[in-house]
Amino acid sequence: MGKNEKKEQHRSKIGGQALIEGVMMKGADTGAMACRLPNGTIDVETWPENNGKNMPWYRKCPFIRGSFNFVGSMKDGYRCLMKSAEKQIEDEEDEEEEMSRFEKWLNDKLGEKLFGIIMGFAMVIGVAMALLLFMFLPKLTIGLLIDHTPVPDVNILRSALEGVLKIIIFLFYMWLTGCMKDIRRTYEYHGAEHKTIACHESGEELTIANVKKHSRFHPRCGTSFIFITLIVSILVMCLVPIRIIWLRTIVSILLLPIIVGISYEFIRLAGRSNSLFTRILSWPGLQIQRLTTREPDDSQIECAIAAIKPCIPEDMEDDIW
């Protein structure tokens, strides 16, 4: 009973993201990122946030706020991810001598902007690949399956098969990336982020020993959000009678704000309530976190603690989810 009461005492508004050798956290009025530098020290940056009572109406209105908050989180997450990558580049005088003529020309013309351009280009490629893998490919594959097999062309069945294929692709992608050494370390920082937030929500002092006791699975995780979005997309697309593949793909993209809005409301409910209903619906997303989180070491937990501390407001009423 004491344990359950402890869990119900506080549901924090603080959320985060794993970075390259670091963690980013966002609270009601402050955001912070802590990165382990190549020399072993922890670098902490903070900035003001507006996630409290004074948020604009479109970030508080149910079903509308989901898309705006999701885009904002993606933007901040990308910015911090890019910064964390930059922090891992050691300044070496010898690098300039080893540059080719083309590299020197790029460095002279673009300077510090070069890394941002490369990361921006990588983001565009990443978005294009995501649309190809999770939008077009499932629709093309299931469309061909229906056209060349006795499978009945029923809209509900088509949408369900597309959704199942999306989930399979998603799970395979998560498993495959987890096999890469650098990504696996990022997943360890992801685990550190979750465990640290859980420790804060429990009301315990933020120490490495206390953080280690907590679960690396959290109901408000972005992984769970993506999985819920895939499930909601199945239900929404069941209402779309269009069968032409390219047109069906465009419609699914246009419906994304609605799908994201519904999914966000569920994540809010799962993060606020510990009822049997929310536990059952949260269970699949929590299991997927077995792929996207790993148990962190002490140094990674130390980074997560350094990131969350500036985000804890003085008035805990501002930190209620």
N, C-alpha and C positions, 0 to 999 in steps of 0.2 A: 504493500500500500504506500509506504514511504517513497518507494522508487517511482510509482505512478504519479504521486503528488508532485514529485520533483520535476517530472517531465511536463506536467501541466502548469507548472509555475510560470514558465516563460517560453514564448515562441518568438525567437529573434527575427528582426527584419534584415539582419546582416546576411548577405550572400557573397559568393566569391567565385573565383575561377583559378585553375592551375595555369601557371605560366612556364616559361623556359627557366628552370632553376629558380622558381619563385611562386608566389601566390598573390593574387589580387583580391581585396575585400571591399565591399561597398556597404556603408551604413546609412542612417537617416540623414546625416549632415556632413559626413566625411567619407572619402574613399582613400584607399592606401594600397600600395604594392610593395612587397618585400622580396628582394632577389639576392641570392647567394652569388657574390662576385667571384671571378676566377682566383682572387687572392684569399678567399675564404671568409671575408667579412660580409655582413648583411647590409644591403643598401635599401633604405625605406623612403618612398615618396608618398606625399599626401596631397589631396586636393579637395575642395568643397563639393558637396553633393546636395541635391534638393529632393530627397526621397521621404521627406516628412510630411507634416500637415499642410505645408504651403505648396505642395505640388500643383501644377496646372490641372484643370478639370479632366482633360482627356487622358491623364495618367492615373485618374482615380475612378473613372466611370467604368462599371463592369462591362465586359465583353469588348469595349473599345480600348481600354488601357493595355490589354495584352499585346497588341501589335506595336504600340509606341514603346512600351517597356522592353519588349523583345529586341526591337531595332536599337534602342539606346544601349542595352546590355551588349549586343553584338559589336556596336561601335566602340564602346569603352573597352571591351575585351580585346578587340583587335589592336587598339592603340596600346594597351598595356603589354600585349603579347609581342608587339613590334619593339617596344622599349626594352622588354626583358631580353630579347634576342640581341639587341644592340649592346646591352651591358655585358654580354658574354664575349664580346670581341675585345681582345687585349690590344692596346696601342703598342705597336712595335715599329721602331724606326726602320728595321730591315725590310718591312713589307713594301715600302715605297721603291726600294731598289729592285725587288723581285717583280714589280708590276710590268706587264707588257705595255707596248705603246698604246694599244686600244684602251687598256685599263687606266693608264695615266690620263688619256684624253677624256674618258668618262669622269674620272675623279676631278680633273681641272674644270670641266664644264658644269658638272652637277654637284660636286662636293658632298655635303651631308644629305642632300636630297636624294642621292643615288639609292641608298638603302630603302628609303620610303617608297620610291618608285618601284623598286624590285618587289617589295612586300605588297604594294598595291596591285601590281600585275599578278602576283601569286594569289591574292584574294579573289580577283576577277576569274582566274582560272579555277579556283576552288569552288566558287559559286556556280560556274558553268558546269563543272563536273558533278556537283550536287544535283542540279536540275536534270542533268543527263541520267544520273544513276537512280534518282528517287522520283522523277516525274516522267520522263520520256521512255526510258528503258522498260520499266514494268508495264506501261501501257502498250508499248510495241510488242513485248514478249507475249502478254496475255491476249492481245489482239490476234497475233499470228496463231497462238494455240487454239483460240476459238474458231478461227477461219479454217484451220486444217485438221481439226479433230471433231468428234461428235459432241464436244462440250456445248451445252445450250447457251445461246447468246442472251442470257438474262442479266439485266443491269446490276442487280444485287450480287449475283455470282461473279460478274466481271470485276466489280469494285472490291469484293472480298479477296479474289485471287490477286489483284493488283496490290492490295494492302499486305497480304501474306508475303508476296515477293519483295516488297519494300522492306518489311521487317527482316527477312532473310538476308537481304543485301546489307542492311544496317548492322545486323549482328556479325556478319562475316567481316565487314569493314572494321568494326570495333575489335574483333579478335585479331585480325591481321595486323592492325596498327600496334596492338599490345605486344606483338612479337618483336617489334623494333626497340632497340635498347633505349634510344633517346625518348621515344614516346612513352615507354614503360616508366621512365623516371618522371615524366610529366604526370602520368597516372598516379604515381606515388605522392606527388605534391597535391593531386586531386584528393587523395585519401586524407592527407594532412589537413587540407581545407575543411573537409567534412567533419573530421574528428574534433578540430578546434572549435568549429561553430557549435557542435554538440556539447562540448565541454562548457562553452559560454552559456548555452541554453540551460544547462543543468545547474548553473549557479556556482560551479566549482572554480577555484583559483586557476588561472591559465598558466599551468606549469607543464613541462614535458611529461612528467609522470602521470598527471591527471588526464591530459589529452590522450595518452596512449590507451587508457581504459575504455574509451568510447568507440562506437561503431564507425566504420568508414562509409556506411550507407546512410543517405539522408533523403527524405521524401521530396525536398525542394530542389533536388539536383537537376541540372540541365539535361543530363542523360535521360532521366525519367520524363522530363518535359518533351524531349524529342520523341520518345516512345509513345507517349500519350497523344502527341500530335499525329503520329502515324495511324493510331487507332481511330481518332476523331476524323481523320481524312477519309478512312474507309466508310464511315457512317455518312459523312457529308456527300461523298461521291456516289453513294447509292441513290441519291436523289437527282443525279445528273444523267439524263437519258441519252446524252451524246455518245456516239460510238466511233466517230472519225478520230483517229489517234492524235493527229496534230492539234485538232480543235479541242479535244478532251484535255490535252496537256495544257493548252492556254487557259481553259476554264479552271483547271485545278490550281494554276498559278494565281489567277484572279480571286479564287476563293480562299487563298492563304490567310488573309487578314481575319476572316471568319473562323477558320480552323484554329489559328493561333489564339484568337480571342477566347474560344471555348476551352482550349487546352490550358491556357493561363489561369482561368477561373478554377479549373480542377486542381492545379498545382497549389493555388492559394488555399483551397479547401483542405488539401492533403497536408499542407504545411501548418495549418491552424488547428486541425482536428485530429484526434487519435482514436476515432470511433472505429468500430468493426468494419463499417462500410468503406471508409477511406483506407483502412489497412489492407482490405482485400483488393481494392482497385490500385493501390500503390505497390502491391507485391511484385508484379512483373517488372516495373521500372527499377525497383530496388535490386532485383536479381540481375538485371543487366549491368548494374553498377559493379558487379563482380568482374566484369570485363574492363570497365573504365576507371576503376580505382585499384590501388595496391596499398598494402600496409607501408607507411612511411618510416624512415629512420628518424633519429633524434634531431639531426640537422634540418631536415625538411619540416618537422613539427615546429622547430624554433623559428623558421621563416614564417610559417602560418600564424604563429602567435604574434610575431612582430607586425604582421599585416593587419590582424584583427584589432589589436589594442587601440590604435588611433580611431577606429570606427565605432567604438562603444561610446554612446552619448552619455553626458552627465545625467540627464533626465531619462531614466529607463522607460518612461511612458512613451518616449519617441522611438523606442526600439521594439514595440509590440507589432508582430506580424499581422 
